[in-house]
């Protein structure tokens, strides 16, 4: 069971690896779609979101290579949730189109968080309810919501309707239902995150982080450069970040880090360029080519990092020391 834990985030490397694996870029010819959350899904996410990861789940399932990569880099918390989805006996993973992982703060203690899974698709709810009845599975009713055990994995599941389900530990479910039923504020009241989402949810795979998550991620990416005085200047002025992966024509990864002002954005870009130059000087020819294909810039207070390559080039990069170092 996922218990309340210290706030944690995926670093850029694991974010990139997760986006890659779910985007099925490893030699899997698929058609990119938009992984958009429905209003029902948004309403079930508590307001104090730390991180959202949203993927085209069907595309992920159709790529053996992407699934193999996922097994290597998927964080344990998310792996347990996804395993619960597949091993519940409800077969909902077969009907899921979009899968979302939401990490959010809960209660008065801002240092603890929970993770909620949300799946969207056309679920066979009648057949599922019939299976519950046949197995004599008892539900717990909270207001108008029936909470069912999700197999023997310690998680629960609630079908909000035929197209949206939420799953996770009981406290995560309770928080989601309170948000959805209007007893607590939900994601739609988080104007900063909602605004950020509008910039990315037309993509097949995307992720959002709040300010603290962005600071943690950037410290990991910058490495030794984060010890410099310049980093102290920009750290507390990071407001949020977002990632997208587009695999409609090769591989394209985009990251944007929103700063509080234009000068901070430019300073962060300078630090990132210095790190890229250092790694380029130490890397192999393949890694140097990858860094040559990476563009770092700033615009109106937003640091931007873009990378693009062919599927085969990126597939080769996956085994390089550079990639292995950033996914640790």
C-alpha positions as CSV (number, residue, x, y, z in Angstrom):
1,X,0.0,0.0,0.0
2,X,1.2,3.5,-0.8
3,X,1.3,5.4,2.5
4,X,1.7,9.1,3.2
5,X,5.3,9.9,2.5
6,X,7.7,12.8,2.2
7,X,7.0,14.9,-0.9
8,X,9.0,13.4,-3.8
9,X,9.2,14.1,-7.5
10,X,10.6,12.4,-10.5
11,X,13.8,14.1,-11.7
12,X,14.2,15.3,-15.3
13,X,15.9,12.1,-16.4
14,X,13.1,9.8,-15.1
15,X,10.5,12.2,-16.4
16,X,12.1,12.0,-19.8
17,X,12.4,8.2,-19.5
18,X,8.8,8.0,-18.4
19,X,7.6,10.2,-21.3
20,X,9.6,8.2,-23.7
21,X,8.4,4.8,-22.5
22,X,4.7,5.9,-22.4
23,X,5.1,7.7,-25.7
24,X,6.3,4.4,-27.3
25,X,9.1,6.2,-29.2
26,X,11.3,3.1,-29.2
27,X,10.7,2.0,-32.8
28,X,6.9,1.7,-32.4
29,X,4.9,3.3,-35.2
30,X,1.9,4.8,-33.5
31,X,-0.3,7.8,-34.2
32,X,-0.1,10.5,-31.5
33,X,-3.3,11.6,-29.9
34,X,-4.2,14.2,-27.3
35,X,-4.2,12.9,-23.7
36,X,-6.8,15.2,-22.3
37,X,-8.4,14.9,-18.9
38,X,-12.2,15.1,-18.7
39,X,-14.0,17.5,-16.4
40,X,-14.9,14.5,-14.2
41,X,-11.3,13.6,-13.9
42,X,-10.1,17.1,-13.1
43,X,-12.9,17.5,-10.4
44,X,-11.6,14.4,-8.6
45,X,-8.0,15.7,-8.3
46,X,-7.5,17.7,-5.1
47,X,-6.4,21.3,-5.5
48,X,-2.9,21.0,-4.0
49,X,-1.4,19.1,-6.9
50,X,2.4,18.5,-6.8
51,X,2.7,16.7,-10.1
52,X,0.5,15.3,-12.9
53,X,1.6,12.7,-15.4
54,X,-0.9,12.0,-18.2
55,X,-0.3,9.5,-21.0
56,X,-2.0,7.9,-24.0
57,X,-2.2,4.5,-22.2
58,X,-3.3,2.5,-25.3
59,X,-0.2,3.6,-27.2
60,X,2.0,2.5,-24.3
61,X,0.4,-0.9,-24.2
62,X,1.0,-1.4,-27.9
63,X,4.8,-1.1,-27.7
64,X,6.8,-4.0,-26.2
65,X,9.9,-1.9,-26.4
66,X,8.3,0.9,-24.5
67,X,7.0,-1.6,-21.9
68,X,10.5,-3.0,-21.4
69,X,11.9,0.5,-20.9
70,X,9.1,1.2,-18.4
71,X,10.0,-1.8,-16.3
72,X,13.5,-0.3,-15.9
73,X,12.7,3.3,-15.0
74,X,9.1,3.5,-13.6
75,X,9.2,4.6,-10.0
76,X,8.0,2.0,-7.5
77,X,4.9,4.1,-6.4
78,X,3.6,4.4,-9.9
79,X,4.5,0.8,-10.7
80,X,2.4,-0.4,-7.9
81,X,-0.6,1.6,-9.1
82,X,-0.2,0.4,-12.7
83,X,0.2,-3.2,-11.5
84,X,-3.0,-2.9,-9.5
85,X,-4.8,-1.7,-12.5
86,X,-3.7,-4.7,-14.6
87,X,-4.0,-7.4,-11.9
88,X,-7.3,-6.4,-10.3
89,X,-9.2,-8.9,-12.4
90,X,-11.6,-6.1,-13.6
91,X,-9.9,-5.9,-17.0
92,X,-10.2,-2.1,-17.0
93,X,-6.7,-1.7,-18.4
94,X,-7.9,-3.2,-21.6
95,X,-10.5,-0.4,-22.0
96,X,-8.3,2.5,-20.7
97,X,-7.4,5.2,-23.2
98,X,-5.9,7.8,-20.9
99,X,-4.0,7.2,-17.6
100,X,-3.2,9.9,-15.1
101,X,-1.0,9.8,-12.0
102,X,-1.7,12.7,-9.6
103,X,0.5,13.4,-6.6
104,X,-1.1,15.9,-4.2
105,X,-0.7,17.2,-0.7
106,X,-3.3,16.2,1.9
107,X,-4.2,17.3,5.4
108,X,-2.5,20.0,7.4
109,X,1.0,18.6,6.9
110,X,2.4,20.0,3.7
111,X,5.4,17.6,3.8
112,X,3.2,14.5,3.1
113,X,1.6,13.5,-0.1
114,X,-0.5,10.8,-1.7
115,X,-0.8,9.4,-5.3
116,X,-4.1,8.9,-7.1
117,X,-4.6,7.0,-10.3
118,X,-7.2,8.0,-12.8
119,X,-8.2,6.1,-15.9
120,X,-10.4,7.2,-18.7
121,X,-12.0,5.0,-21.3
122,X,-15.2,3.1,-22.1
123,X,-15.5,0.7,-19.2
124,X,-17.7,-2.3,-19.1
125,X,-19.3,-1.2,-15.8
126,X,-22.3,-3.6,-16.0
127,X,-20.0,-6.6,-16.4
128,X,-17.7,-5.3,-13.6
129,X,-20.6,-4.8,-11.2
130,X,-21.9,-8.3,-12.1
131,X,-18.5,-9.7,-11.2
132,X,-18.5,-7.9,-7.9
133,X,-22.0,-9.4,-7.1
134,X,-20.9,-12.9,-8.2
135,X,-17.7,-12.7,-6.0
136,X,-19.8,-11.2,-3.2
137,X,-17.5,-8.2,-3.1
138,X,-18.7,-5.7,-0.6
139,X,-18.6,-2.0,-1.2
140,X,-18.3,0.9,1.2
141,X,-20.7,3.7,0.4
142,X,-19.5,7.3,0.9
143,X,-22.4,9.6,0.0
144,X,-23.4,8.4,-3.5
145,X,-20.1,6.7,-4.2
146,X,-19.5,3.0,-4.0
147,X,-15.9,2.1,-3.1
148,X,-14.8,-1.4,-4.0
149,X,-11.5,-3.3,-3.2
150,X,-9.4,-3.5,-6.2
151,X,-8.4,-7.2,-6.0
152,X,-6.0,-8.2,-3.2
153,X,-3.4,-5.4,-3.7
154,X,-4.7,-3.1,-1.0
155,X,-6.1,-0.5,-3.3
156,X,-9.7,0.7,-3.9
157,X,-11.5,1.7,-7.0
158,X,-14.5,4.0,-7.6
159,X,-16.3,4.4,-11.0
160,X,-17.4,8.0,-11.2
161,X,-19.2,7.1,-14.4
162,X,-18.8,4.7,-17.3
163,X,-15.9,6.6,-18.7
164,X,-13.9,7.7,-15.6
165,X,-12.5,5.7,-12.6
166,X,-10.2,6.6,-9.8
167,X,-8.0,4.2,-7.8
168,X,-5.4,4.2,-5.1
169,X,-5.2,3.8,-1.3
170,X,-8.3,4.6,0.8
171,X,-7.1,8.0,2.0
172,X,-6.3,9.0,-1.6
173,X,-9.8,7.9,-2.7
174,X,-11.4,9.8,0.2
175,X,-9.6,13.0,-0.7
176,X,-10.5,12.6,-4.4
177,X,-14.2,12.0,-3.6
178,X,-14.2,15.0,-1.2
179,X,-12.8,17.1,-4.1
180,X,-15.3,15.7,-6.6
181,X,-18.3,16.2,-4.3
182,X,-17.5,19.7,-3.4
183,X,-16.4,19.1,0.2
184,X,-12.9,20.3,-0.6
185,X,-11.4,22.4,-3.4
186,X,-10.3,20.5,-6.5
187,X,-7.9,20.9,-9.4
188,X,-10.2,23.3,-11.2
189,X,-9.6,25.8,-8.4
190,X,-5.8,25.7,-9.0
191,X,-5.6,28.4,-11.6
192,X,-1.8,28.2,-12.0
193,X,-1.9,24.5,-12.8
194,X,-5.0,24.8,-15.0
195,X,-3.4,27.6,-17.0
196,X,-0.2,25.5,-17.4
197,X,-2.2,22.5,-18.5
198,X,-3.8,24.4,-21.4
199,X,-0.3,24.7,-22.9
200,X,0.4,20.9,-22.9
201,X,-2.8,18.8,-23.0
202,X,-3.0,18.7,-26.8
203,X,0.0,16.3,-26.6
204,X,-0.1,12.5,-26.3
205,X,2.1,12.6,-23.2
206,X,2.6,15.5,-20.8
207,X,3.5,16.3,-17.2
208,X,3.2,19.3,-14.8
209,X,5.2,20.1,-11.7
210,X,4.6,22.7,-9.0
211,X,7.3,25.1,-7.7
212,X,8.9,22.7,-5.2
213,X,9.0,19.9,-7.7
214,X,10.5,22.2,-10.3
215,X,13.3,23.2,-7.8
216,X,14.1,19.6,-7.0
217,X,14.2,18.6,-10.6
218,X,16.4,21.5,-11.7
219,X,18.8,20.8,-8.9
220,X,19.2,17.3,-10.1
221,X,19.6,18.3,-13.7
222,X,22.2,21.0,-13.0
223,X,24.3,18.7,-10.8
224,X,27.4,20.5,-9.6
225,X,26.3,23.7,-11.2
226,X,23.5,23.8,-8.6
227,X,26.2,24.6,-6.0
228,X,26.9,27.9,-7.7
229,X,25.7,31.2,-6.3
230,X,23.7,31.8,-9.5
231,X,21.6,28.8,-8.8
232,X,20.6,30.2,-5.4
233,X,19.4,33.3,-7.2
234,X,17.1,31.4,-9.5
235,X,15.9,28.5,-7.3
236,X,13.3,30.4,-5.3
237,X,12.0,32.1,-8.4
238,X,10.9,28.9,-10.1
239,X,7.1,28.8,-10.3
240,X,6.3,25.6,-12.2
241,X,7.5,23.4,-15.1
242,X,6.0,21.3,-17.8
243,X,7.1,18.6,-20.2
244,X,5.7,17.1,-23.4
245,X,6.6,14.3,-25.7
246,X,5.6,14.2,-29.4
247,X,6.3,11.1,-31.4
248,X,4.3,11.8,-34.6
249,X,7.5,12.3,-36.6
250,X,10.6,11.0,-34.8
251,X,11.1,12.1,-31.2
252,X,10.5,15.6,-29.8
253,X,10.9,16.5,-26.1
254,X,10.0,19.9,-24.8
255,X,10.5,21.3,-21.3
256,X,9.5,24.7,-20.0
257,X,10.3,26.1,-16.6
258,X,8.4,29.2,-15.7
259,X,10.3,31.8,-13.7
260,X,9.1,34.9,-11.8
261,X,10.9,37.3,-14.1
262,X,12.8,37.7,-17.4
263,X,16.2,38.1,-15.8
264,X,15.9,34.9,-13.8
265,X,14.8,33.0,-16.9
266,X,17.9,34.2,-18.8
267,X,20.2,33.3,-15.8
268,X,18.7,29.8,-15.7
269,X,19.3,29.4,-19.4
270,X,22.9,30.4,-19.0
271,X,23.4,27.8,-16.2
272,X,21.8,25.1,-18.4
273,X,23.9,25.9,-21.4
274,X,27.0,25.7,-19.2
275,X,26.0,22.2,-18.0
276,X,25.3,21.1,-21.6
277,X,28.7,22.3,-22.7
278,X,30.5,20.5,-19.9
279,X,28.6,17.2,-20.7
280,X,29.3,17.7,-24.4
281,X,33.0,18.0,-23.8
282,X,33.0,14.8,-21.7
283,X,30.6,12.7,-23.9
284,X,30.9,10.3,-26.8
285,X,30.3,11.3,-30.4
286,X,26.7,10.1,-30.1
287,X,26.1,12.1,-26.9
288,X,27.7,15.2,-28.5
289,X,25.3,14.8,-31.4
290,X,22.3,14.6,-29.0
291,X,23.4,17.7,-27.2
292,X,23.9,19.5,-30.5
293,X,20.2,18.7,-31.2
294,X,19.2,20.2,-27.9
295,X,18.2,23.8,-27.8
296,X,18.3,25.8,-24.6
297,X,16.8,29.3,-24.5
298,X,14.6,31.7,-22.5
299,X,11.7,33.8,-23.4
300,X,9.7,36.2,-21.2
301,X,10.9,34.6,-18.1
302,X,10.5,31.0,-19.2
303,X,13.4,28.6,-19.6
304,X,12.9,26.3,-22.6
305,X,14.7,23.1,-23.5
306,X,13.9,21.2,-26.7
307,X,15.4,18.0,-28.1
308,X,14.5,16.2,-31.3
309,X,15.9,13.2,-33.2
310,X,14.9,10.3,-35.3
311,X,13.5,7.1,-33.6
312,X,16.7,5.2,-34.4
313,X,19.0,7.9,-33.1
314,X,17.1,8.1,-29.8
315,X,17.0,4.3,-29.5
316,X,20.8,4.2,-29.7
317,X,21.0,7.0,-27.1
318,X,19.1,5.0,-24.5
319,X,22.1,2.8,-23.9
320,X,24.6,5.6,-23.6
321,X,26.3,6.7,-20.3
322,X,24.7,10.1,-20.6
323,X,21.2,8.7,-20.6
324,X,22.0,6.2,-17.9
325,X,23.3,9.0,-15.7
326,X,20.2,11.1,-16.0
327,X,17.7,8.3,-15.3
328,X,19.3,7.3,-12.0
